[in-house]
């Protein structure tokens, strides 16, 4: 049986790492690239704020080529869509047929991804879809993965820079998903079965950034359609490569 030529949408965090682990166990999948969106203005992983050098080291330790999609810090949805369509068409021309995501339960996001892929004739794969997030984080830790919290919503700033373990999970507020699937926090995975060697880093400065609510409904990147626009604040910690 011929393997499916795929791209893997790599954020550098825990959900990506666990999804990649499962995909690498699947003999029907052939992952050609790790595709990562990079904030071109600061040369860091979009949303997560992790340095480009650490992303490159992840790809090196995984052993899969990195494919970069560079965007400005706050692109409009139209700019995002047109840029992604350009790259997806390019990848399709190389023979790619499927795109893999680590999403777990956000239905709107899943439909958005599937629709955009269908526009260029590609299909989506969601290896973690609808799994219980508590089971996922336990599996992640049991497999020997390690991940550090690199970015949090404003209310979770005390967890910034902490390595996720059972004790930390027990301290998360009750309304916070343990995998951060609602955008509560983002992580940087630095060790585990998908990496040949652990990735060394040190903790740098902390930074708080506030993002203004989109003025145009078409640019509503962070909120659901039935929500009132609101400003969003995030804490970041600079992870420094060693």
N, C-alpha and C positions, 0 to 999 in steps of 0.2 A: 504494500500500500504506500502511495506517495504521501510524504509529509506535507502538512499545510504550511506554506511560507508566511510567517507572521512578523509583525512588529509588536513590541511590548512597551506600553506607555509607563515609563519609569519616573516616579517622583522622588525616589531615593529613600522613602520611608518604609514603615513596617508593613502596611498593606501591600505595597508593591513587592516587597521582599517575599512575603508569604505566598502571594499569587504567583510570583516567578518560580518559587520553589515547586509549587504544584505543577506548573507548566513544564518545568524541566524534567519532571517525572513522567510526562505524557509522551509516549513514543510517536504520537501522531502530529506533534507540533515541532516546527523548525523556526526558532526565533532568530531572525536576521539582525535586528537592531533593537537597542534600548532607545526609545524616543522620549526626549525630555524637553519641556518648554523652559526656556531660559529668559529671565528678565535682562534684556540686553543693556539697560541703562546702568545696572550694577554688577552684571556678569555673575548672577546667582540663580539658583533654581527658583522658578516662579512660585509664589505663595510660601514656600518653605524657607526661603532666604538663605539657603546653604551655598557656600562658596563653590565656584565652578571647579576648582582644583580637587575638592572632595568628591564631586560627581565623577570626574575623570578617573579618580582612584577607585571608586565603586565599580565602574565599567571594567577597569583593568582587572580587578579582583574577581569579577564575575566571569570575564572572558567573552563578553559579547560587545560588538561595536556600538559606540554611542552615536546617535543621530540627533543633532541639535535643531530645535525650532526656536528662533530668537524673536521676541516680541518686546514692545515697550512696556513700561511698568503697569499701566492701566489702559490696555487697548480697548477700543469699542468692540462690541460683539461683531459688528460687520467686519472690522479689521481682523479680529481673531479668526472668524470663519473663513475669510478669503485667504489668509496665510495658511491655515490648516489645510484648506482644500488644495492649495498649490503643492504642499508637501505630500499630501496623500496621493495626489495624481502622480507625482514623481515616484513615490514608493510603489504604487500600483504598476507603473511602467517597468519597474525592476522585477515584477512578478509577485509582489505581496498580495495576498488575498484576505488576510484576517488581521484584526487589531485587538490586542488583549488589554484589559483594564482590571484594576484591583478594587473596583467599586463593590459595595456590599448591599446597600438597601435604598439608595436614593433613586426612586423611580423616574423622576423628571430628568435627572442627569443621564440615566441609562437610555431613555428614549431619545434624548438629544444626541448622544453619541451614535446610537444606531442610525438615526435619520441622516446625520452628516456623513457617516460612512456609506450609507446606501446611495447618497448623492453621487459618489464617485465609484460605486460598484464594489465596495468592500463590506465585510461582515465583522461583527464584534464577538468577542469571547469574554465572559465574566466568570473566572474560576472560583471566586469567593461569593458569588451572588446568593443572597438570602440566607447565608449562614449566620448563626447566632454570634454576635460580636464578642461575647464573653468566652465562648468556645474558641473563637479565632485567636484572641489574645493569649489564652492559655496554651493553645497549640504552638503559637509563635514562640513563646518562652520555653516550652518543653522541647522544641526542636533545637534550642541553643542560640536563637537569635538574640541580638542585643540592639537596642535603639535608644536614642537620646531625644528628648523633647526640644525641638529647635525653634518652634513658634507656637504661641498660644493666643486665644482670645484674651481680651483685657482682664477678665475676672479670674483667669487661671495663671497669672504671671508668676505665682509662687512655685509653680511646677517647672518653670523654664530651666533648661540645662540638666534636668534630672533624667537618669536612666530608668526606663520603665521596668518595674519588677512587681511582684505580687503585693508588696507593701505599699508601693505608690498607687497601684490600682485601687487598693482598699481606701485610700484617702481622697479619691476623686469625688466631687459632689454627685449626688444621686441623679441629677439631671444631665450629667455629662456622659456621653457614650464612651465606653472603655477603649474603643478604637478611634475615637475622635471623628466618627463618620459624618457628623454634622458640622465639621469644620472647627471644632473646639480647639484642636491642637494638631500640629504636624511634627513629624519626627525624621531623624536621620539614622538609618540602619548602618551599623559599623561592624557587625560580626554575625556569623551564622552560616548555615550549610550552603548558601549560594555563593559565599565568598571564599576564595582560596586562602586568604589571610585576613585577620582583623585590620580595620582601618584606624590609624592612630589620629587623634585630634586633641585639642585642648580648648577650654572654654574661654572665650574672649568677652568683649563688652556686650551689655544688654542695651537694647534700643526699643523704644515705643514709637509706633507709627499709627496715625489716625488717617483713615481713608474717608473722603466725603462720599455721601450717597450719590448715586448716579442721577444726573438731571434729566436724562432721557430714558424712558421706559425700555427702549430697545437695548440700552446698555446696562440693564439690571443683572449684573453678573453674580451678585452675592445674595440677593433676596428672592423669595418666591413672589409670584405675581400678585398674591393677595395680601402681601405685607406692605406696610408703609415704609417708604425710603428712610434709611437711618444711617448715620455715620458709624463706622466700624473701627475699633481700635485693636491692635495686635502688638504683643511683645515678641521680640526676636532676640536670640543670643547668637553671637558670632562664633561659629565653630571654626577653629584655626587648624589647618593641616600641619602635621608634624613630620 
